[in-house]
Amino acid sequence: MKHLLIIFSILLLSSPVIADNHKGETLYLWKTSSGDVWKGFGEKDIHPQYKGDVENGKPNGLGVIINTNKGKYVGEWRDGKKQGQGTFTYGKGKWEGEKYEGGFKDGYRHGQGTYTWSDGDKYVGEFKDDKPNGKGTYTWSDGRKYEGEFEDGIKHGQGTWTSIKGYKYVGEWRENKSWNGKEYDKKGNIIGKYVNGVKIIEEPVVVVEKKPMVVVEKKPMVVVEKRQTGVLFRRWENRQWRWFRNGNKKKDRKYVGDIRNGGPNGQGTLIFPDGDKYVGKFKDGVYHGQGTYTFHDGAKYVGEFKDGKVWNGTVYNGNLEYKIVNGK
């Protein structure tokens, strides 16, 4: 892969199509009601501008496209879509400073590639339909690292997570959660394990006799993490919603209530920047159980939530009210 990237880089630098003089044809991408259309005219500040190899009126071969708002792509094309090896560098906006180098298929990140975030995080591995999928390594800017399997953009399958201090979890992951595996300290000693998502540790059972305390056996003990009460903030970062200990209540969603496993679990209140508010039960960070969601305009939903969605309850809006049964 390294050799291929080196060869491809040389081709990009030496090819008369990709060079600064941009020899080759110029096309513009128009967004229409019937889909994307390539035309030989346009305004580069409005229509993404392509320069490079063209066949049958579409980008085919090597070329460069620059979108004033979204960024720049340099690489291979087929029938008007990114296909093969290429580099996409994001422009101004939400993902400014982020970069992807690797394979594309039908315009999406696909195959082996490297995605680098503006904060220093990096993923190297397999992609499918624009998301990490398959085997890969995600390295955080602070030194944490996960090596293993991904599915649809999250940790899923076999993998190893390493903390900043060298502690590790090795085993199975399900939907981003430790599932069946073992935890190790930095010396390689087993300090715990997970069975079907439940944390278990090995602790000695101590018997008190006339002599000093003697360890007579070891038995597994299920450890239920203590539920703490505190404050969390939720915001969109690295293309997903995440919980943080610190935040800005004017921009982020603020949670006050029971916390377990790093997220809302139990009773709590979530306040939105626009004035919306939810008071009720949470499970694994989402609404689950009985609760009340009040909109900033005064309307509200009272009843049961399931996996973050309204399920069985009543919506009140002024003098109007209607029932929701099984999510409908």
C-alpha positions in Angstrom: 0.0 0.0 0.0 2.9 2.3 0.9 4.5 1.7 -2.5 1.2 2.3 -4.3 0.7 5.7 -2.5 4.3 6.7 -3.4 3.8 5.8 -7.1 0.4 7.6 -7.1 1.9 10.7 -5.5 4.6 10.8 -8.2 2.0 10.4 -10.9 0.0 13.3 -9.5 3.1 15.6 -9.3 4.3 14.6 -12.8 1.1 14.3 -14.8 0.3 17.3 -17.0 -3.4 16.9 -16.1 -2.8 17.4 -12.3 0.1 19.9 -12.5 -0.4 23.5 -11.6 -1.1 24.5 -15.2 -4.1 22.1 -15.2 -3.8 21.0 -18.8 -6.9 19.1 -19.9 -10.5 19.9 -20.1 -12.6 22.0 -17.6 -16.0 21.0 -16.5 -18.5 22.4 -13.9 -20.8 20.4 -11.7 -24.4 21.6 -11.7 -27.0 20.4 -9.1 -30.4 19.9 -10.8 -33.7 18.4 -9.8 -32.9 15.3 -11.8 -29.4 14.9 -10.3 -25.8 16.1 -10.9 -25.0 17.3 -14.4 -21.5 18.1 -15.8 -21.3 21.1 -18.1 -18.6 22.9 -19.9 -19.5 26.3 -18.4 -20.3 27.6 -14.9 -19.2 29.9 -12.1 -16.5 28.4 -10.0 -17.8 30.2 -6.8 -21.1 28.4 -7.3 -20.4 25.3 -9.3 -17.6 22.9 -8.3 -14.9 23.2 -11.0 -13.1 20.1 -12.4 -9.9 20.1 -14.4 -8.5 16.9 -15.9 -9.2 13.9 -18.1 -12.7 13.9 -19.6 -14.5 11.2 -21.6 -18.1 11.2 -22.8 -18.6 14.6 -21.2 -17.7 13.4 -17.7 -14.5 13.2 -15.5 -12.7 10.0 -16.4 -9.1 9.3 -15.4 -7.0 11.7 -13.3 -8.4 15.1 -12.3 -8.9 17.8 -9.7 -12.2 19.2 -8.5 -12.4 22.3 -6.2 -15.6 23.2 -4.3 -15.3 26.6 -2.8 -17.2 25.6 0.3 -16.5 21.9 0.7 -12.9 21.4 -0.3 -10.6 19.9 -2.9 -10.3 16.4 -4.3 -7.2 15.2 -6.3 -7.3 11.7 -7.8 -9.0 9.1 -10.0 -12.4 9.3 -11.6 -14.8 7.1 -13.5 -18.0 8.1 -15.2 -18.1 11.4 -13.3 -17.6 10.0 -9.8 -14.6 9.6 -7.5 -13.3 6.1 -8.2 -9.9 4.6 -7.2 -7.2 6.4 -5.3 -7.4 10.0 -4.2 -7.1 12.7 -1.6 -9.9 14.9 -0.3 -9.0 17.9 1.8 -11.9 19.7 3.5 -12.4 23.4 3.1 -14.0 26.0 5.3 -16.8 25.0 7.6 -17.6 22.2 10.0 -14.8 19.8 8.9 -12.2 22.4 8.1 -8.7 21.0 8.4 -9.7 17.3 8.0 -8.3 15.1 5.3 -8.8 11.7 3.7 -6.3 9.8 1.6 -7.2 6.4 0.1 -9.7 4.5 -1.9 -13.0 5.7 -3.3 -15.9 3.9 -4.9 -18.9 5.5 -6.6 -17.9 8.8 -4.9 -17.6 7.4 -1.4 -14.7 6.5 0.8 -14.2 2.8 0.2 -11.3 0.4 0.7 -8.1 1.1 2.5 -7.6 4.7 3.6 -6.4 7.3 6.2 -8.7 9.9 7.7 -7.1 12.7 9.8 -9.2 15.0 12.0 -8.3 18.7 12.7 -7.8 17.9 16.4 -5.1 15.3 15.7 -7.2 12.1 15.8 -6.5 9.6 13.1 -8.0 6.5 11.6 -6.1 4.1 9.4 -7.9 1.1 7.9 -10.8 -0.1 5.8 -13.8 2.0 4.8 -17.2 1.2 3.3 -19.8 3.7 2.2 -17.8 6.6 3.7 -17.4 5.0 7.2 -14.8 2.9 8.9 -15.8 -0.7 8.3 -13.6 -3.7 8.7 -10.1 -3.7 10.3 -8.5 -0.5 11.3 -6.7 1.6 13.9 -8.1 4.7 15.5 -5.5 6.8 17.4 -6.6 9.7 19.6 -4.5 12.9 19.8 -4.0 12.3 23.6 -2.4 8.8 23.0 -5.4 6.4 23.4 -5.7 3.8 20.7 -8.1 1.2 19.4 -6.9 -1.6 17.0 -9.5 -4.0 15.7 -12.8 -4.3 13.8 -15.3 -1.6 13.0 -18.8 -1.8 11.6 -20.7 1.2 10.2 -18.3 3.6 11.8 -18.1 2.2 15.3 -16.2 -0.4 17.3 -17.8 -3.8 16.6 -16.1 -7.2 16.6 -12.7 -8.1 18.1 -10.4 -5.4 19.1 -7.9 -3.9 21.6 -8.3 -0.6 23.4 -5.2 0.9 25.1 -5.4 3.8 27.5 -2.9 6.7 28.0 -1.4 4.9 31.0 -1.1 1.5 29.2 -4.1 -0.3 30.5 -5.9 -2.5 28.0 -9.1 -4.1 27.1 -8.8 -7.1 24.7 -11.8 -8.9 23.3 -15.2 -8.4 21.7 -17.0 -5.1 21.2 -20.7 -4.6 20.4 -21.9 -1.3 19.1 -19.0 0.6 20.7 -19.2 -1.1 24.0 -16.9 -3.7 25.7 -18.8 -7.0 25.6 -16.8 -10.2 26.1 -13.1 -9.7 27.0 -10.5 -9.0 29.6 -8.9 -5.9 31.1 -5.1 -5.8 31.8 -2.9 -3.4 33.8 0.2 -2.0 32.2 2.2 -5.0 33.5 -0.1 -7.4 31.7 -1.9 -8.6 34.8 -5.6 -9.4 34.4 -7.6 -6.9 36.5 -11.1 -7.6 35.2 -13.3 -8.9 32.5 -16.6 -8.3 30.7 -19.2 -11.0 30.2 -22.2 -10.0 27.9 -21.5 -6.4 28.6 -21.3 -6.7 32.4 -18.1 -5.9 34.1 -16.7 -8.6 36.4 -13.5 -8.6 38.5 -11.6 -11.2 40.4 -11.4 -10.4 44.1 -10.1 -12.5 46.9 -12.5 -13.7 49.6 -10.8 -13.2 53.0 -11.5 -15.4 56.0 -10.7 -14.0 59.5 -9.2 -16.5 61.9 -7.1 -16.2 65.1 -4.1 -15.7 62.9 -3.9 -12.7 60.5 -6.3 -12.7 57.6 -5.7 -15.5 55.1 -6.8 -15.7 51.6 -8.4 -19.1 51.1 -9.9 -18.8 47.6 -10.8 -16.5 44.7 -14.3 -16.2 43.4 -15.6 -14.0 40.5 -17.7 -11.1 41.7 -20.0 -9.1 39.6 -19.3 -5.4 40.1 -22.1 -3.0 39.5 -20.6 0.4 38.9 -21.8 3.0 41.4 -24.3 5.4 40.0 -23.0 8.9 40.4 -24.9 12.2 40.1 -23.4 14.9 38.1 -23.3 17.2 35.0 -22.5 16.3 31.4 -22.6 18.1 28.1 -23.5 16.7 24.8 -22.2 18.0 21.5 -21.5 16.9 17.9 -17.8 16.2 17.4 -15.9 14.0 14.9 -19.2 13.2 13.1 -21.0 11.8 16.1 -22.8 12.9 19.3 -20.6 12.6 22.4 -20.8 13.2 26.2 -18.3 15.5 27.9 -17.6 16.6 31.5 -17.2 20.2 30.5 -19.0 22.3 28.0 -20.9 25.5 27.0 -24.5 25.6 28.2 -25.3 28.2 25.5 -24.2 25.9 22.7 -24.2 22.4 24.1 -27.0 20.2 25.6 -26.6 20.1 29.3 -27.5 17.0 31.4 -27.9 16.9 35.2 -28.7 13.6 36.8 -27.5 10.0 37.3 -24.4 9.0 35.5 -23.0 5.5 34.8 -20.5 4.2 32.3 -19.7 7.8 31.3 -23.2 8.7 30.2 -26.8 9.3 31.5 -28.2 6.3 33.2 -31.2 6.6 35.5 -33.1 9.8 36.4 -32.0 13.0 34.9 -32.8 16.3 33.1 -31.5 17.3 29.6 -31.7 21.0 28.6 -31.3 22.1 25.0 -29.8 25.5 23.9 -33.1 26.4 22.2 -35.1 25.9 25.4 -36.4 22.4 24.9 -36.2 20.2 28.0 -36.5 16.5 28.9 -37.0 15.2 32.4 -37.2 11.5 33.0 -35.4 8.2 32.7 -32.3 7.5 30.7 -30.5 4.3 29.6 -27.1 4.2 28.0 -27.3 7.9 27.2 -30.8 8.0 25.6 -34.4 8.5 26.7 -35.7 5.2 28.0 -38.6 4.8 30.4 -41.1 7.3 31.7 -40.4 11.0 31.0 -41.7 14.4 29.8 -40.3 16.3 26.9 -41.3 20.0 26.8 -40.8 22.1 23.7 -39.7 25.7 23.9 -43.1 26.8 22.5 -45.0 25.1 25.3 -46.0 21.9 23.7 -45.1 18.7 25.5 -45.0 14.9 25.3 -45.7 12.9 28.5 -45.3 9.1 28.7 -43.0 6.3 27.8 -39.8 6.5 25.7 -38.0 3.5 24.2 -34.4 3.7 22.9 -34.6 7.5 22.5 -37.9 7.6 20.8 -41.5 8.4 22.0 -43.4 5.2 22.4 -46.6 5.2 24.5 -47.8 8.6 25.7 -49.7 11.8 25.0 -48.8 14.9 23.1 -50.3 18.2 24.5 -50.3 21.3 22.4 -52.6 24.0 23.7 -56.2 22.6 23.7 -55.1 19.8 21.4 -53.9 16.4 22.5 -53.3 13.1 20.8 -52.1 9.6 21.7 -49.0 7.8 20.5 -49.1 4.0 20.7 -46.0 1.8 20.0 -44.2 4.8 18.5 -47.0 5.8 16.1 
